[in-house]
Amino acid sequence: MTVIDELDRGIVHALHIDGRAPFSRIGTVLGVSTQTVARRYRRLRAEAGLRVVGLSRLDRDDHTRWLVRLGATTTAARTLAHSLARRPDTSWIKLLSGGTEILLILRMPHQADAAHPLLLQEIPRTAGITTVSAHYVLHTYLGGPTPWHGQVATLTEHQQRQLTPPHHDALSARRLSSADDALLSALQADGRAGLAELAAATGWSPATVARRLADLRAQGEIFFDVQADDTRFGATTQALLWMSVAPARLDQVGLELARQPELAFVLATTGPSNLVAQAMCPNPSALHHYLTRRLGSDDAIRTLEVTPVLATVKAAGHVITEGTRHGTASRRSKSAANSK
């Protein structure tokens, strides 16, 4: 793997700001040619797992998200994690705590009577499962459409303004619906797919695809996430932080944590740990410093549990290749709770 340099970081930072920004515009902002950006992008895809994916907003579709935490035997955990990864209703599947825990996001219909077989029947009956807990995602302080720059924050404010997509008024009031499923599926597979590819996937004309895509972006119905092997960008030590925060100060703490570059996502959930975050640090010493000097100074955090991330099996829209240690935790994981 070629060493990641400042230009690579600049390209990834640019894609965090606008996942569909033309290579020509990125090249202009970074002071290099379109061909150089395209060549670096292809290399980052091949060698660092770089992906741009299109996702629906958590609060804009007819589904809810659950943060599911499973305890398992070491022999069962990896097999179960890869089995869960094949399901279309799961995302952000991670192996934790030396391979004895699995974390995943489960997407479920809003209907109160929609008994989800995965939670109620399939998982509890699976051999090797020792514990099951499911927590409803109530609010996302950091993640999804909020750009997370983390280890790739290299662009100046002026460069970031140049890359920020122009605002367009929505062409219609039609929100995301089942009619957009084919478009969303294609964008989840490749958020930078061309109009011709999207037209082939949807059966629409390229002009119709362009109008609908612009409309959905203008309404905030979809956003574009960036995923990459974060270890290539210096985040070699990752951990889930399970915090119990006084309810009266939950919003205050959540918003404060959302501004800290060490965190990839911050979620308010049900359960004894009502605030969950993912920390991404260059080494264990840096994680210790963050926990003791930064997080530990907040007296509103009454309890804290830290579970190391061993591997990411599945990100927002694709399964991570076997052997990837941390895989893609991407932008403010960015999308953990907002991914399909």
C-alpha positions as CSV (number, residue, x, y, z in Angstrom):
1,M,0.0,0.0,0.0
2,T,1.4,3.4,-1.0
3,V,1.7,5.8,1.9
4,I,-1.3,8.1,2.4
5,D,-0.2,11.6,1.8
6,E,-1.8,15.1,2.1
7,L,-3.3,14.9,-1.3
8,D,-5.1,11.7,-0.5
9,R,-6.4,13.2,2.7
10,G,-7.5,16.2,0.8
11,I,-9.5,14.1,-1.7
12,V,-11.2,12.1,1.1
13,H,-11.9,15.4,3.0
14,A,-13.4,16.8,-0.2
15,L,-15.7,13.8,-0.6
16,H,-16.9,14.1,3.0
17,I,-18.1,17.6,2.0
18,D,-19.7,16.5,-1.2
19,G,-19.6,12.9,-2.1
20,R,-20.6,13.5,-5.7
21,A,-18.3,16.5,-6.3
22,P,-16.8,16.2,-9.8
23,F,-13.1,15.3,-9.9
24,S,-12.6,18.5,-11.9
25,R,-13.9,20.7,-9.1
26,I,-11.9,18.7,-6.5
27,G,-8.8,19.1,-8.6
28,T,-9.3,22.9,-9.0
29,V,-9.7,23.3,-5.2
30,L,-6.6,21.1,-4.5
31,G,-4.5,22.6,-7.2
32,V,-4.0,19.4,-9.2
33,S,-5.4,18.0,-12.5
34,T,-8.6,16.1,-12.9
35,Q,-6.7,13.1,-14.0
36,T,-4.6,13.1,-10.8
37,V,-7.7,13.2,-8.6
38,A,-9.3,10.3,-10.6
39,R,-6.1,8.2,-10.4
40,R,-5.8,8.8,-6.7
41,Y,-9.5,8.0,-6.1
42,R,-9.1,4.7,-8.0
43,R,-6.1,3.8,-5.9
44,L,-7.8,4.7,-2.6
45,R,-10.8,2.5,-3.6
46,A,-8.5,-0.4,-4.4
47,E,-6.1,-0.1,-1.5
48,A,-7.9,1.7,1.3
49,G,-11.5,0.6,0.8
50,L,-12.7,4.1,-0.1
51,R,-16.4,4.2,-0.9
52,V,-19.0,6.9,-1.3
53,V,-22.5,5.6,-0.4
54,G,-25.9,7.3,-0.7
55,L,-28.1,6.8,2.4
56,S,-31.5,7.8,3.6
57,R,-32.0,10.1,6.7
58,L,-32.9,8.4,9.9
59,D,-35.8,10.8,10.5
60,R,-36.9,10.9,6.9
61,D,-38.0,7.3,6.1
62,D,-40.6,4.9,7.6
63,H,-38.1,2.9,9.6
64,T,-36.4,3.1,13.0
65,R,-32.9,2.0,14.0
66,W,-32.0,-0.3,16.9
67,L,-28.5,-0.6,18.3
68,V,-28.2,-4.4,19.1
69,R,-25.4,-5.7,21.3
70,L,-24.8,-9.5,21.4
71,G,-22.5,-11.5,23.6
72,A,-21.3,-14.7,22.1
73,T,-18.7,-17.4,22.4
74,T,-15.5,-16.8,20.5
75,T,-16.2,-19.7,18.1
76,A,-19.7,-18.4,17.3
77,A,-19.2,-14.7,17.1
78,R,-17.4,-14.3,13.8
79,T,-19.6,-16.8,12.0
80,L,-22.7,-15.1,13.3
81,A,-21.4,-11.6,12.4
82,H,-20.8,-12.7,8.8
83,S,-24.3,-14.3,8.7
84,L,-25.9,-11.1,9.9
85,A,-23.9,-9.1,7.4
86,R,-25.8,-10.8,4.5
87,R,-29.1,-9.4,5.7
88,P,-30.3,-6.2,4.0
89,D,-31.7,-4.8,7.3
90,T,-28.4,-4.7,9.1
91,S,-25.4,-2.3,9.0
92,W,-22.3,-1.3,10.9
93,I,-21.6,-4.8,12.2
94,K,-18.5,-4.8,14.5
95,L,-16.7,-7.4,16.5
96,L,-15.8,-6.1,19.9
97,S,-14.0,-7.1,23.1
98,G,-11.6,-9.6,21.6
99,G,-14.3,-11.2,19.4
100,T,-16.8,-12.1,22.2
101,E,-19.3,-9.3,21.3
102,I,-21.1,-8.2,18.2
103,L,-22.6,-4.7,17.6
104,L,-24.9,-4.0,14.8
105,I,-27.5,-1.5,13.6
106,L,-30.9,-3.1,12.8
107,R,-33.4,-1.2,10.6
108,M,-37.0,-2.0,11.5
109,P,-40.4,-0.8,10.3
110,H,-42.1,2.0,12.3
111,Q,-45.3,0.0,12.9
112,A,-45.7,-0.9,16.5
113,D,-47.0,-4.4,15.7
114,A,-44.2,-5.3,13.3
115,A,-42.6,-8.1,15.3
116,H,-39.1,-8.4,13.9
117,P,-38.1,-12.0,13.7
118,L,-34.4,-11.3,14.0
119,L,-34.7,-9.8,17.5
120,L,-37.6,-11.9,18.8
121,Q,-36.9,-15.4,17.3
122,E,-33.7,-15.9,15.3
123,I,-31.0,-14.4,17.5
124,P,-32.2,-15.7,20.9
125,R,-32.3,-19.2,19.4
126,T,-28.8,-19.1,17.9
127,A,-26.3,-21.4,19.4
128,G,-23.4,-19.6,21.0
129,I,-25.3,-16.4,21.9
130,T,-24.9,-15.6,25.6
131,T,-26.5,-12.2,25.9
132,V,-28.9,-10.0,23.8
133,S,-29.7,-6.3,24.4
134,A,-31.4,-4.0,22.0
135,H,-31.5,-0.2,22.3
136,Y,-33.7,2.1,20.4
137,V,-31.8,5.0,18.7
138,L,-33.5,8.1,19.9
139,H,-31.3,10.9,18.5
140,T,-28.1,11.3,16.5
141,Y,-25.8,14.0,17.8
142,L,-23.0,13.1,15.4
143,G,-23.3,10.8,12.4
144,G,-25.2,10.5,9.1
145,P,-25.4,13.7,7.1
146,T,-23.0,15.6,9.5
147,P,-19.6,15.5,7.8
148,W,-17.0,13.8,9.9
149,H,-13.4,14.8,8.9
150,G,-11.5,13.1,11.8
151,Q,-8.1,12.0,10.6
152,V,-8.5,13.7,7.1
153,A,-9.3,17.3,8.1
154,T,-6.7,19.0,5.9
155,L,-8.7,21.6,3.8
156,T,-8.9,25.2,4.8
157,E,-12.3,26.9,5.5
158,H,-12.0,28.6,2.1
159,Q,-11.5,25.3,0.3
160,Q,-14.4,23.7,2.2
161,R,-16.7,26.6,1.1
162,Q,-15.6,26.0,-2.5
163,L,-16.6,22.4,-2.3
164,T,-19.9,22.8,-0.4
165,P,-22.8,21.9,-2.7
166,P,-24.9,24.9,-3.8
167,H,-28.3,25.1,-2.3
168,H,-31.2,24.3,-4.6
169,D,-34.9,24.6,-3.8
170,A,-36.7,21.3,-4.0
171,L,-38.5,20.8,-7.3
172,S,-41.4,19.0,-5.6
173,A,-42.7,18.1,-2.2
174,R,-42.6,14.3,-2.8
175,R,-40.5,12.7,-0.1
176,L,-38.5,9.5,-0.2
177,S,-40.9,6.6,-1.0
178,S,-40.8,3.0,-2.3
179,A,-40.6,4.5,-5.8
180,D,-37.1,5.6,-5.0
181,D,-35.9,2.2,-3.7
182,A,-34.0,1.3,-6.9
183,L,-32.3,4.7,-6.9
184,L,-31.3,4.4,-3.2
185,S,-30.1,0.8,-3.7
186,A,-27.9,1.9,-6.6
187,L,-26.5,4.9,-4.6
188,Q,-25.9,2.7,-1.6
189,A,-23.8,0.4,-3.8
190,D,-21.9,3.4,-5.3
191,G,-22.7,6.9,-4.4
192,R,-20.7,8.3,-7.3
193,A,-22.5,6.2,-10.0
194,G,-23.1,8.1,-13.1
195,L,-26.5,9.2,-14.4
196,A,-26.4,6.5,-17.1
197,E,-25.8,3.8,-14.5
198,L,-28.5,5.2,-12.2
199,A,-30.9,5.3,-15.2
200,A,-30.2,1.7,-16.0
201,A,-30.9,0.7,-12.4
202,T,-34.1,2.7,-12.1
203,G,-35.6,2.4,-15.5
204,W,-35.8,6.2,-15.6
205,S,-34.2,8.5,-18.1
206,P,-30.9,10.2,-17.1
207,A,-32.7,13.6,-17.0
208,T,-35.4,12.2,-14.6
209,V,-32.6,10.7,-12.4
210,A,-30.8,14.0,-12.3
211,R,-34.0,15.9,-11.3
212,R,-35.0,13.3,-8.6
213,L,-31.5,13.2,-7.2
214,A,-31.3,17.0,-6.9
215,D,-34.8,17.0,-5.4
216,L,-34.0,14.4,-2.7
217,R,-30.7,16.2,-1.8
218,A,-32.4,19.6,-1.6
219,Q,-35.1,18.1,0.7
220,G,-32.5,16.5,2.9
221,E,-34.0,13.0,2.2
222,I,-30.7,11.5,1.3
223,F,-27.0,12.2,2.1
224,F,-23.7,10.9,0.9
225,D,-21.4,9.1,3.3
226,V,-17.7,8.3,2.9
227,Q,-16.2,5.1,4.1
228,A,-12.6,4.0,4.2
229,D,-10.2,1.8,6.1
230,D,-9.6,4.3,8.9
231,T,-6.4,2.5,10.0
232,R,-4.8,3.8,6.8
233,F,-5.5,7.3,8.0
234,G,-4.1,6.9,11.5
235,A,-7.1,5.6,13.5
236,T,-5.6,2.3,14.5
237,T,-7.2,2.2,18.0
238,Q,-11.0,2.2,18.0
239,A,-13.5,1.7,20.9
240,L,-17.2,1.9,21.7
241,L,-18.0,4.2,24.6
242,W,-21.1,3.3,26.6
243,M,-22.0,6.3,28.8
244,S,-24.7,6.9,31.4
245,V,-25.5,10.6,31.5
246,A,-27.9,12.6,33.7
247,P,-31.1,13.1,31.6
248,A,-31.2,16.8,32.3
249,R,-27.7,17.2,30.8
250,L,-28.0,14.6,27.9
251,D,-28.4,17.2,25.2
252,Q,-25.6,19.3,26.5
253,V,-23.1,16.4,26.7
254,G,-24.2,15.0,23.4
255,L,-23.6,18.3,21.6
256,E,-20.3,18.8,23.3
257,L,-19.1,15.4,22.3
258,A,-20.3,15.9,18.7
259,R,-17.6,18.6,18.4
260,Q,-14.7,16.4,19.4
261,P,-12.7,15.1,16.5
262,E,-11.9,11.8,18.3
263,L,-15.5,10.6,18.0
264,A,-17.0,9.2,14.8
265,F,-20.6,9.0,16.0
266,V,-22.6,10.0,19.1
267,L,-26.1,8.5,19.7
268,A,-28.7,8.9,22.4
269,T,-30.3,5.5,23.0
270,T,-32.6,3.7,25.4
271,G,-31.1,1.5,28.1
272,P,-28.7,2.0,31.1
273,S,-26.1,3.5,28.7
274,N,-28.1,6.4,27.2
275,L,-25.2,7.9,25.2
276,V,-23.1,5.7,22.9
277,A,-20.1,6.9,20.9
278,Q,-17.2,5.5,18.9
279,A,-13.7,6.8,19.6
280,M,-11.0,6.7,16.9
281,C,-7.4,7.3,18.1
282,P,-3.9,6.7,16.7
283,N,-2.9,4.4,19.5
284,P,-3.9,3.1,23.0
285,S,-2.0,5.9,24.7
286,A,-4.0,8.5,22.8
287,L,-7.3,6.8,23.7
288,H,-6.2,6.8,27.4
289,H,-5.4,10.5,27.2
290,Y,-8.8,11.2,25.6
291,L,-10.7,9.1,28.2
292,T,-8.9,10.6,31.2
293,R,-8.2,14.2,30.2
294,R,-11.2,15.0,28.0
295,L,-14.1,12.7,28.7
296,G,-13.2,12.1,32.3
297,S,-13.5,15.8,33.1
298,D,-17.2,15.9,32.4
299,D,-19.0,15.2,35.7
300,A,-22.3,14.7,33.9
301,I,-21.0,11.3,32.7
302,R,-21.9,9.1,35.6
303,T,-20.6,5.8,34.3
304,L,-18.4,4.8,31.3
305,E,-17.8,1.4,29.7
306,V,-15.1,1.0,27.0
307,T,-15.2,-1.9,24.5
308,P,-12.4,-2.2,21.9
309,V,-13.4,-2.6,18.3
310,L,-11.6,-5.6,16.9
311,A,-13.0,-5.5,13.3
312,T,-15.8,-4.1,11.2
313,V,-17.5,-6.8,9.3
314,K,-20.1,-4.7,7.5
315,A,-20.3,-0.9,7.0
316,A,-23.3,1.0,5.8
317,G,-23.8,-0.8,2.5
318,H,-21.2,-3.5,2.0
319,V,-19.5,-6.3,3.7
320,I,-15.8,-5.6,4.6
321,T,-13.3,-8.0,3.2
322,E,-12.2,-10.7,5.6
323,G,-8.9,-9.7,7.2
324,T,-9.6,-6.0,7.5
325,R,-8.8,-5.2,11.1
326,H,-11.0,-2.2,11.7
327,G,-12.5,-1.8,8.3
328,T,-14.5,1.3,7.6
329,A,-15.9,3.3,10.4
330,S,-16.0,6.4,8.3
331,R,-17.6,9.7,8.8
332,R,-19.3,10.7,11.7
333,S,-19.7,6.5,11.4
334,K,-20.7,8.6,10.8
335,S,-23.8,7.1,9.5
336,A,-24.0,4.4,11.9
337,A,-27.5,5.1,13.0
338,N,-28.6,6.6,9.7
339,S,-27.5,3.9,7.3
340,K,-29.9,1.5,5.7
